[in-house]
Amino acid sequence: MRTVTRLSNDDPQPLTVAVIGTGPRGLSVLERLAVRLREEPAPRRRLRVYAIDAVEVGAGRVWRTDQRDWFTMNTVVGQVTMYSGEPDGGPARPGAGPSLGQWIAERARTHGEEPLGPNDYASRLRYGQYLRSVYDTIAGHLPGEAELIPVHDRIVRVRPRPGGGYELEREGDPAPLGVDRLVLTTGHPRNEPDGFEREMLGFAAGRPGVHYLCGDSAADLDLDPATIPPGTTVGVLGMGLSFYDVMVALTLGRGGAFTTLPDGSMRYEPSGREPHIVAGSRSGLPIPARGRNQKEPHHSHRALFLTPHAVEQARKRRLAETGSPRLDFDEDVLPLLLRELDHVYWTAHVTAREGKEAGERFAERHVSVLLTGGDPAGLLREAGLGEVPALDLRKLARPFGDRHFRDPQAFRAELLDVMRWDLSEADLGNGEGPLKAALDVLRDIRNTIREAVDYGGLRPSSHQDAFLRRFLPVNALLSAGPPRYRVRQLVALIEAGVVEVAGPATTYTADEEAGGFRVASPRVPGSARIARVLIDARIPVPHLRRDTSPLIRGLLADGLLSEYVVEDSVHGERFESGGLAVTRAPFHVVDAGGRARTDLYALGIPTEHTRWFTQVGSSRPGMRTLFHRDADAIAADLLACGRPQDQPQDRPQDRSEEGPAGRALVGAASGAPAEGGRA
């Protein structure tokens, strides 16, 4: 890949920056750097940026462009963009470029590629191609004082230079790269096996034809016929989004085909090369479908109950009551969130029955009742909704509860009923359909949830129990499903007998006598199956100390990184999060001594647990989302030359926001606890 805008040999020493990881997060930093270079006065030093990726510069690993096209995104193309501004009639450039949907439409017109409507879903391959086009656009629109150098290599060690900055050791080149500032946007990790995984790997190791595949992106799993021959029974652990990827790779990827019937359902036509898939999970329910999109790209739910102001007021109450501003998720956050969902749910029911004006009148009265602490039951009866089931997230996520079933056939029949009912709700849409409209709020309100939970915003015990263990599994199941056609394909596969769901509370054990993995539900007698291959279809949860990357391990061993730990002296609680400790924007990494390293940044998935839901891989057209604001904060700080580096600072959560570029340490003034927390 070419170097862009090379500097001449007599140029003064430029400011050098390395961005490690050029998936969406790394690309967003490059895009905002390019925008600022053109819009702001030239920096005191010229700029050289190394865009480094071990898999594919400009796309990264998850979105790389050599994967098969059956792996699909779960956001419609009209709601996805990597540009921080919309097209303005001029050429595509940083700050003014097409959304994914607009880019696909233009490619269809100019190159004869398959068109997609704004509410269709693209393959991950196609998104990777779009990311590459964005990278090329950035490279082609840098001003003369900047250069962008692609580096297709793995960074295996980072060493601080005595005078500041870092030496980057490469796997494929003995010559190190010297940089003044370093940005870590390394994306999804590969973790060392946990106890369960070690047991399964050990069991498979001495048995020919028996395999255990640790969780990863489906494009990186060994799903080939050599490992999984036709007719083999394959156990699958987890039925989230990655499960659907594994499912299509082992069916469509083996030559099978789906036919859409007149009633909209599907029929599967097997190739004979498929394995037999036995899947399971805690709930026994595959992740439900997303509602048919009825929203414009710039649409965002206007919160009425769970607002930043409400979170701030809750902190003040907690501080007055306990001496700590940390929140209890179940008491301070969840009730407000449920009010948001209930309000959308009931309003959509009235609108569907009586029209938009009636829905608006109901909404006004419903908000008034809830804000004044009243009981909305009377209003619901008056609106004719007294017999309509209330919205129950727990029941939706665990529809089978603790029930036991007579046999696999009985469970299969009920599972298909639940899936078909959910599809009918999804067909109503995420605007007009009461259920999916309400659940879509879980996506729209993420930023406010972040205000409550990020940087130790919850009591450690509440964060671990209420948020991580109870809320997040339900939220993940209900807020981020696959396209409806994927769920229809799964229904067809279950009907064809290619896929079998074991049942709720599925267990996975090594069966010495049978020589395979036993997959069974204790609530479905007769569900046990012996699988020769067991696939963990769950994306690894980021955890700093389990990350196998030599880069991360070296940084941790050298004390350049630290784990984010919340110590709550008021409640006598401690939470070791597993997340990489960073300050607030511009996200300086906090080292083992508690110092914010002002020449080292981290953004995205490595910081999960310090911040929440960092796996977002795009922005939305027409909106200045947090995705671009985060990137812009780093870009602004990178270009603010001349700041002292490695200067000792107070630990995060001991100071409020400061600095013209928004360099923020966590503090009560910024909506997070000021006492007792450390990274």
Summary of the structure (lengths in Angstrom):
residues: 679
radius of gyration: 25.7
end to end distance: 38.9
largest distance: 80.9
contacts: 2364
relative contact order: 0.14
helix: 36%
strand: 18%
